[in-house]
Amino acid sequence: MSKTKYIFVIGGVLSGVGKGVTTASIGRIFKNYGKRVSAIKIDPYINVDAGTMNPVEHGEVYVTEDGDETDQDMGNYERFLGADLFSSNYMTTGRVYQSVIEKERSMYYKGKCVQVVPHIPFEVIDRIKKAVKHTNAEMMVVEVGGTVGEYENILFLEAARMMKLDNPDDVAIVLVGYMPVPSHLGEMKTKPTQHAARTLNNAGLQADFIIARGKYALDKPRKEKLALFCWMKPENIVSAPDVKNIYEIPGVLEKQNFGQLLAKRLKIKLDAKQRSNEWDVFLRKMETIKKTVKIAVVGKYFATGDFTLADSYISVIQAVKHAAWANGVQPEMTWIDSENYEKDPQRVEELKNFDALIVPGGFGTRGIEGIIKAIQCAREKKIPYLGLCYGMQLACIEFARNVLGYADAHTVEVNKNSKHLVINVNPYQQENINQNRYGGTMRLGSYACDLKKGSRAHQAYGQLKIGERHRHRYEFDNKYRSELEKNGFDIVGVNPETNLVEIVELKDHPYFIGVQFHPEFKSRPLAPHPLFVGLMEAALKQ
C-alpha cells in the first residue's frame, strides 16, 4: 500500500487571502487525476467547534454529514471534491487541548508530565492520521487557519514540521502569500510575502511552493525576486490573480503546471490519460451563459458596519449558482436586510421585481417581522419561494397568522407567551435549554425524511426517501398540522423515527417550499441540489 501524501496550506500576512479555496483547488486538481483526496481544516480558535461563533464575525457555520459544526471552508472542500467530509476532517485548538486533557485524566500518558510540546503536536498528527483512515485518502490537503507568525497556530506548524522531518518526501508546504498593489504606488509589492516566508522559516519550515495571491497576475520580475529572497525556484512560485468565479482556480493553477510540480515534489506520478475533464466541461458550459435570473435573499446576517457580509450564507450562494447554471442562467442575487421591511413595510412591494425569493436560516428575534412580511408577499403575489430552516418555520407562522387567523402565532424562540406556538421546543432540547447547554446540542447532521408521493418535493428528488443535514433546536408543533393541511399548506416530508415535520408546500402556488433542514450543504457544482434546481425552473417560468 502506498503512503499517504500530505500537503499543508499555510497563509501569510492576513486572513481571507484565499487559503480555503486554494486548499479546495489543490484537492480538485488531484481528484481530476483520479486520486482519492480529502481535506482537513485546522482552526486556531479555543472554541471546540464553530457552532457558538457569530456568523457576522466568523461566517457561515457549515454542518457535516455526521453533525459537526465547522468552518465554512469545509463547504468549499466538499463542493470542489464532490465528497462528504466528517468531524474527523475538522479540528480546533479547543478540541485538541480538550482531547489531551481528557487523555491525561484517564492515565493515557501513564503518569508522564504532559507538555504543550510535544503532546499537543502529537495529538494534531494523530487526528490527521485518523482522518486519513476514515476517508481512505491517498492525498490529504491540510489547511492551517490564521496566518504564519501568529501565536495561535505555532503548534500546528510544529506538527507539520515533525511530519516533514519524519517523512520529507511525503509532506509538501504551500504558502499562500499576499501581493498588494498600493494605489499610490501602482506597483506590486513582494515584501509581505517575503516576510511571511521568513516567518515560516522561524517555525522550522521552508515553503516548497508559494501561491502569489493578488488582484493581478504575478509578473516575471516579481517572481524572480520572490524566488531569490524566499530560497525557491521561480517555477515553484505560482500566480493566483483574482478570478470571476472560484471554480476557475484549479484551472489557473494547472495552466502553470502546479499539479505536476507538486506531484514531482511528493514523488508521485499523475497520468494525463487518467485525467477526468468533467470539471473543464462544467466550466466551459458556465462561461457561455448570458441570461440572468433575479433572486432576492431576505435575511438578518448581512450587515457589518457599512459592508454587506455574504459569507454568512456562502453555501446558499453557491447552491443558487449551481442550480442556476444547470438551468442555463446566471443568478443575479440581491441581499435584503429584513429590518428594512420593519422600518418601512411598504418596501416589501419591491419583491415583485424579483423572479424568486429565498429566506435562509438564522436565530433570534432581530428582523423576524420583516421576514414574515416578505414571506406573505411571496405567498400572495405568487413569487417562487424557498425557505430554509428558519425560513420554513417563519412560513408556517405567516400562514397561521394571515390565513388561519391566529394573530399572535409565533415561535417559542421569540415569544414563549404566545397562545399559538406553531414552532415549539423539540422535547429532546428542553433540558439543554434549561441548563444553558448550547454548544453541539442542536439537532445536527443528516436525518432521514419520507416524502409524500406526488408532492413537488417528491418530483424534485425523484425518490420517496431522502437524507438531509440539520442545524436547529425548534420544531413545527404537530398539533397545527391538520389545520394547516385543510387550508392548503401541505406537510410533504416527515422524519420517520420522530414524525417531526421536515418539508411543507403551499398548494396552488408556482413554487412555495419550506424545509426544516439545510439543503444548501449538499449542493455541488457537478450535482446541483434538486430543491434549488426546482426554484430556478419556477423562477424562469415567471
C-alpha positions in Angstrom: 0.0 0.0 0.0 1.4 3.4 -1.0 2.0 6.1 1.6 -0.5 8.9 2.0 0.9 12.3 0.8 0.2 15.4 2.9 0.0 19.0 1.6 -0.1 21.7 4.2 -1.5 25.1 3.1 -0.4 28.0 5.3 -1.3 31.7 5.0 0.8 34.7 5.2 0.2 38.3 6.3 -3.7 38.4 6.5 -6.7 36.1 6.7 -9.1 35.9 3.9 -6.4 35.8 1.2 -7.6 32.5 -0.2 -6.2 29.6 1.7 -9.6 27.8 1.7 -10.2 27.9 -2.0 -6.5 27.1 -2.6 -6.8 24.0 -0.5 -10.0 23.0 -2.2 -8.4 23.7 -5.7 -5.4 21.6 -4.9 -7.7 18.8 -3.9 -9.7 19.2 -7.1 -6.5 19.0 -9.3 -5.6 15.7 -7.8 -9.2 14.5 -7.9 -9.2 15.2 -11.6 -6.3 12.7 -11.9 -8.3 10.0 -10.1 -6.6 10.3 -6.8 -8.5 9.7 -3.5 -8.4 13.1 -2.0 -9.6 14.5 1.3 -9.0 17.8 3.2 -8.7 19.0 6.8 -9.4 22.4 8.2 -7.5 23.4 11.4 -9.0 26.4 13.2 -6.7 28.0 15.8 -9.7 29.1 18.0 -10.1 27.8 21.5 -13.8 27.1 20.6 -14.4 23.4 20.4 -16.3 23.9 17.2 -17.7 26.7 15.2 -21.3 26.3 16.5 -21.2 29.1 19.0 -19.5 31.6 16.8 -21.4 34.7 15.5 -21.8 34.3 11.7 -21.3 38.0 11.1 -17.8 37.7 12.6 -16.8 34.2 11.5 -19.0 33.5 8.5 -21.3 30.5 8.0 -21.3 27.5 10.3 -21.0 24.5 8.0 -22.5 21.2 9.1 -21.0 17.9 8.1 -23.0 14.7 7.4 -22.2 13.3 10.9 -23.3 16.5 12.6 -20.1 18.5 13.3 -20.4 22.3 13.3 -17.4 23.5 11.3 -15.8 26.4 9.5 -17.2 27.5 6.1 -14.1 26.3 4.3 -15.3 22.7 4.8 -18.1 23.6 2.5 -15.7 24.6 -0.2 -13.7 21.4 0.2 -16.9 19.3 -0.2 -18.1 21.3 -3.2 -14.7 21.1 -5.0 -14.1 17.5 -4.2 -17.7 16.3 -4.7 -17.3 14.3 -1.5 -18.6 14.2 2.1 -16.3 15.2 4.9 -16.7 14.3 8.6 -15.9 15.5 12.1 -12.5 13.9 11.7 -11.7 16.4 8.9 -12.0 19.3 11.3 -10.1 20.4 14.4 -9.7 23.4 16.6 -7.2 24.4 19.3 -10.0 23.9 21.8 -10.8 20.4 20.5 -7.1 19.4 20.5 -6.5 20.6 24.1 -9.7 19.1 25.3 -8.7 15.7 24.0 -5.2 15.9 25.5 -6.6 16.9 28.9 -9.2 14.0 28.8 -6.4 11.6 28.0 -4.3 12.9 30.9 -7.2 12.5 33.3 -7.7 8.9 32.2 -4.0 8.0 32.6 -3.4 7.6 28.8 0.1 9.1 29.3 0.8 6.6 32.2 2.0 9.3 34.6 4.2 11.2 32.3 4.5 15.0 32.5 2.1 16.2 29.8 3.6 19.2 28.0 2.4 21.6 25.3 5.3 20.3 23.2 5.4 17.5 22.1 2.0 16.3 23.3 -0.2 18.9 21.5 1.5 18.4 18.1 1.4 14.7 18.6 -2.4 14.9 19.1 -2.7 17.0 15.9 -0.7 14.4 14.0 -2.8 11.6 15.4 -6.0 13.4 14.3 -4.7 14.0 10.8 -3.8 10.2 10.6 -7.3 9.3 11.8 -8.9 11.5 9.1 -6.8 9.7 6.5 -8.0 6.3 7.8 -11.6 7.5 8.0 -11.6 8.9 4.4 -9.2 6.4 2.9 -7.3 9.3 1.3 -4.2 8.9 -0.8 -3.8 12.7 -0.7 -4.7 14.8 2.4 -4.6 18.6 2.0 -4.4 20.3 5.4 -5.3 24.0 5.7 -3.8 25.7 8.8 -6.1 28.6 9.8 -4.9 32.0 10.6 -1.6 33.4 9.4 2.0 32.4 9.9 3.7 34.1 12.9 0.5 34.1 15.0 0.9 32.5 18.4 -2.3 30.7 17.9 -1.1 28.3 15.1 2.5 27.8 16.0 1.7 24.3 17.5 0.0 23.2 14.2 3.1 24.3 12.3 5.2 22.3 14.7 3.0 19.2 13.9 3.7 19.9 10.2 7.5 20.2 10.9 7.5 16.9 12.8 5.7 15.1 10.0 8.0 16.6 7.3 11.1 15.7 9.4 10.0 12.1 9.7 9.0 11.6 6.0 10.3 14.5 3.9 9.1 13.0 0.6 5.5 12.7 1.9 4.9 16.3 3.1 4.8 19.5 1.0 4.4 23.0 2.3 2.4 25.6 0.3 2.5 29.2 1.4 -0.4 31.5 0.2 1.2 35.0 0.2 -0.4 38.3 -0.5 0.8 40.5 -3.3 -0.6 44.0 -2.8 -0.6 46.9 -5.3 -0.8 50.1 -3.2 -2.9 52.6 -5.2 -0.5 55.5 -4.5 2.4 53.4 -6.0 0.8 51.4 -8.8 3.4 48.7 -8.2 3.1 45.1 -7.0 5.0 44.6 -3.7 6.7 41.3 -2.7 7.7 42.3 0.8 4.6 41.0 2.6 5.2 37.5 1.1 8.9 37.7 1.8 8.2 38.4 5.5 5.7 35.5 5.6 8.2 33.1 4.1 10.9 34.2 6.6 8.5 33.9 9.5 7.6 30.4 8.3 11.4 29.6 8.4 11.3 30.7 12.1 8.8 27.9 12.7 11.3 25.4 11.2 9.5 25.1 7.8 10.6 26.1 4.3 7.9 26.6 1.8 8.0 24.3 -1.2 5.6 26.4 -3.2 4.3 29.9 -2.9 0.8 30.8 -4.3 1.0 34.5 -5.0 -2.4 36.0 -4.4 -3.4 39.4 -5.5 -5.7 41.4 -7.8 -3.3 41.0 -10.7 -1.1 38.2 -12.1 2.4 37.9 -10.9 5.0 39.2 -13.5 8.5 37.7 -14.1 10.5 40.4 -12.2 8.4 39.8 -9.1 8.5 36.1 -9.4 12.3 36.2 -9.7 12.6 38.5 -6.7 10.4 36.2 -4.6 12.5 33.2 -5.6 15.7 34.9 -4.6 14.6 36.1 -1.2 12.4 33.0 -0.3 15.1 30.4 -1.4 13.0 28.8 -4.1 13.0 28.0 -7.8 10.9 30.5 -9.9 8.7 27.8 -11.3 7.6 26.9 -7.8 6.1 30.3 -7.3 2.6 30.2 -8.8 0.5 33.2 -9.7 -3.1 33.3 -8.5 -4.8 36.5 -9.5 -8.4 37.4 -8.8 -10.9 35.4 -10.9 -14.6 36.0 -11.5 -15.5 32.6 -10.2 -13.7 30.5 -7.6 -14.3 27.3 -9.6 -11.8 28.6 -12.2 -8.9 28.4 -9.7 -7.9 24.8 -10.3 -7.5 25.6 -14.0 -5.5 28.7 -13.3 -3.1 26.7 -11.2 -2.9 23.8 -13.6 -2.0 26.1 -16.5 1.2 26.8 -14.6 1.9 23.1 -14.2 1.3 23.3 -10.5 -0.2 19.9 -10.1 2.7 18.2 -11.9 5.2 20.2 -9.9 3.5 19.3 -6.6 3.3 15.6 -7.6 7.0 15.6 -8.5 7.8 17.1 -5.1 5.9 14.3 -3.4 7.4 11.7 -5.7 4.2 10.5 -7.3 3.0 10.4 -10.9 0.0 12.0 -12.5 -1.2 10.1 -15.6 -2.7 12.5 -18.1 -4.6 9.6 -19.7 -6.5 9.1 -16.4 -7.4 12.8 -16.0 -11.2 13.5 -16.0 -12.4 16.5 -17.9 -15.8 16.8 -16.2 -14.7 19.9 -14.3 -13.5 21.5 -17.6 -16.8 20.8 -19.3 -18.7 22.3 -16.3 -16.6 25.5 -16.6 -17.0 25.8 -20.3 -20.8 25.5 -20.0 -20.9 28.0 -17.2 -18.8 30.6 -19.1 -21.1 30.7 -22.1 -24.2 31.6 -20.0 -25.5 35.2 -20.6 -29.2 35.1 -19.5 -29.8 36.2 -15.9 -32.4 35.4 -13.2 -33.1 37.8 -10.3 -33.1 36.3 -6.8 -33.9 38.2 -3.6 -32.3 36.8 -0.4 -34.0 38.2 2.7 -32.1 37.6 5.9 -30.6 39.1 9.0 -26.9 38.3 8.9 -25.9 40.7 6.2 -24.9 43.9 7.8 -21.4 44.5 9.4 -21.0 48.3 9.7 -21.2 49.8 6.2 -20.5 46.5 4.5 -22.6 43.5 3.4 -21.3 40.2 4.6 -22.4 37.5 2.2 -20.1 34.9 3.9 -22.9 34.3 6.5 -24.8 32.4 3.7 -21.9 31.2 1.5 -23.4 27.7 0.9 -26.8 29.2 -0.1 -25.0 31.5 -2.6 -23.2 28.5 -4.1 -26.3 26.3 -4.2 -28.1 29.1 -6.1 -25.3 29.4 -8.6 -25.1 25.6 -9.1 -28.9 25.4 -9.8 -28.9 28.5 -12.0 -26.0 27.3 -14.1 -27.8 23.9 -14.5 -30.8 25.8 -15.9 -28.6 27.9 -18.3 -28.8 31.2 -16.4 -26.6 33.4 -14.3 -28.1 34.3 -10.9 -28.3 38.0 -10.0 -28.6 37.9 -6.2 -29.8 40.9 -4.1 -29.2 40.9 -0.4 -32.1 42.4 1.6 -31.8 43.1 5.3 -35.1 42.1 6.7 -35.0 45.0 9.2 -35.6 47.3 6.2 -39.2 45.9 6.0 -39.8 46.6 9.6 -38.8 50.2 9.3 -40.7 50.7 6.1 -43.4 48.0 5.5 -44.2 49.4 2.0 -40.8 48.5 0.8 -41.8 44.8 0.7 -43.5 45.5 -2.6 -40.1 45.6 -4.2 -40.1 41.8 -4.1 -42.5 41.8 -7.1 -39.5 42.8 -9.2 -37.7 39.6 -8.5 -38.1 36.1 -10.1 -37.7 34.2 -6.8 -37.3 34.7 -3.0 -35.1 32.8 -0.6 -35.2 33.1 3.2 -32.1 31.3 4.7 -31.6 30.1 8.2 -31.0 32.2 11.3 -31.6 32.5 15.0 -33.0 35.1 17.5 -35.5 37.9 17.3 -33.9 40.6 15.2 -35.6 41.2 11.8 -38.2 38.5 12.2 -41.3 40.6 11.5 -39.6 41.9 8.3 -39.0 38.3 7.1 -42.6 37.4 7.8 -43.8 40.3 5.7 -41.5 39.2 2.8 -43.0 35.6 3.0 -46.5 37.0 3.0 -45.7 38.9 -0.2 -44.2 35.8 -1.8 -47.3 33.8 -0.9 -49.9 36.3 -2.0 -48.0 37.6 -5.1 -47.1 34.0 -6.3 -43.4 34.7 -6.2 -41.4 31.3 -6.2 -40.2 30.8 -2.6 -37.7 28.6 -0.9 -37.5 28.8 2.9 -34.5 27.1 4.6 -34.8 26.1 8.3 -35.9 29.4 9.9 -37.4 30.2 6.5 -39.6 27.2 6.8 -40.6 27.9 10.4 -41.5 31.6 9.6 -43.5 30.5 6.6 -45.6 28.3 8.9 -46.1 31.2 11.3 -47.0 33.6 8.5 -49.7 31.2 7.2 -51.0 30.6 10.7 -51.3 34.4 11.3 -52.7 35.5 7.9 -54.7 32.5 6.8 -55.7 30.7 9.9 -56.3 33.9 11.8 -54.0 33.3 14.8 -52.7 36.9 15.1 -50.2 36.0 17.8 -48.8 32.9 16.2 -45.1 32.7 16.8 -42.1 30.6 17.6 -41.2 29.9 21.3 -37.7 31.2 20.5 -39.1 34.7 20.1 -42.3 34.8 22.1 -42.9 32.0 24.6 -46.1 33.6 25.9 -47.9 33.3 22.5 -51.1 31.2 22.7 -50.3 29.7 19.3 -46.7 28.4 19.3 -46.7 26.9 15.8 -42.9 26.4 16.3 -42.1 24.9 19.7 -39.3 23.3 21.6 -38.1 19.9 20.5 -38.8 17.8 23.6 -35.2 16.5 23.4 -33.9 20.0 23.5 -35.8 21.4 26.6 -33.2 20.1 29.1 -30.3 21.6 27.1 -32.1 25.0 27.1 -32.8 24.8 30.8 -29.2 24.2 31.6 -27.7 26.7 29.1 -26.1 23.9 27.1 -25.8 25.4 23.6 -22.6 24.1 22.1 -23.1 21.0 19.9 -26.5 20.2 21.3 -28.9 21.1 18.5 -30.4 18.6 16.1 -27.3 18.3 13.9 -26.2 16.3 10.9 -28.1 14.0 8.5 -31.6 12.8 9.3 -34.0 10.6 7.2 -37.1 12.1 5.6 -40.0 10.3 4.0 -41.7 12.3 1.2 -45.4 12.4 0.2 -45.9 10.6 -3.1 -46.8 13.1 -5.9 -45.6 16.1 -4.0 -43.4 18.8 -5.6 -40.6 17.7 -3.3 -41.0 14.1 -4.5 -41.0 15.2 -8.1 -37.8 17.2 -7.5 -35.9 14.4 -5.7 -37.2 11.6 -7.8 -37.4 9.3 -4.8 -39.5 8.9 -1.6 -36.8 8.5 1.0 -34.0 11.1 1.4 -31.5 12.3 4.0 -30.6 15.9 4.7 -28.5 17.9 7.1 -30.0 19.8 10.0 -28.9 22.5 12.4 -31.7 23.8 14.6 -33.3 23.5 18.1 -37.0 24.2 17.5 -39.6 22.2 15.5 -43.1 22.6 14.0 -45.8 21.7 16.5 -47.8 18.8 15.0 -51.0 19.9 16.8 -51.3 22.5 14.0 -50.7 20.0 11.2 -54.2 19.0 10.3 -55.5 22.6 10.3 -52.7 23.8 8.0 -53.3 20.9 5.6 -57.0 21.6 5.5 -56.3 25.1 4.4 -53.8 24.3 1.6 -50.5 24.1 3.4 -49.3 20.5 2.8 -46.9 18.6 5.1 -45.0 16.6 2.5 -41.9 15.4 4.4 -41.5 13.9 7.8 -38.8 12.2 9.8 -39.9 8.5 10.1 -38.4 8.0 13.6 -39.9 11.1 15.3 -42.7 12.2 13.0 -41.2 15.7 13.0 -42.1 17.9 10.1 -39.3 18.3 7.5 -40.9 19.8 4.4 -44.0 22.0 3.8 -45.5 23.0 0.5 -48.2 25.6 -0.4 -50.8 24.3 -2.9 -51.9 26.5 -5.8 -48.6 28.3 -6.0 -45.9 28.2 -8.7 -43.3 27.1 -6.1 -43.5 27.5 -2.4 -41.5 25.1 -0.3 -40.1 25.3 3.2 -37.6 22.8 4.6 -36.5 22.3 8.2 -33.1 21.2 7.0 -30.3 22.9 5.1 -30.2 21.5 1.5 -27.5 24.0 0.6 -24.9 21.9 2.4 -25.4 19.1 -0.1 -25.3 21.1 -3.3 -22.3 20.5 -5.6 -21.2 22.3 -8.9 -21.5 19.0 -10.7 -24.6 17.9 -8.8 -26.9 20.8 -8.0 -29.5 20.3 -5.3 -32.9 19.4 -6.7 -34.9 21.9 -4.5 -32.7 24.8 -5.7 -33.0 23.5 -9.3 -36.8 23.5 -8.9 -36.8 27.0 -7.6 -34.7 28.2 -10.7 -37.1 26.4 -13.0 -40.1 28.1 -11.4 -38.3 31.5 -11.5 -37.6 31.1 -15.2 -41.3 30.4 -15.9 -42.2 33.6 -14.1 
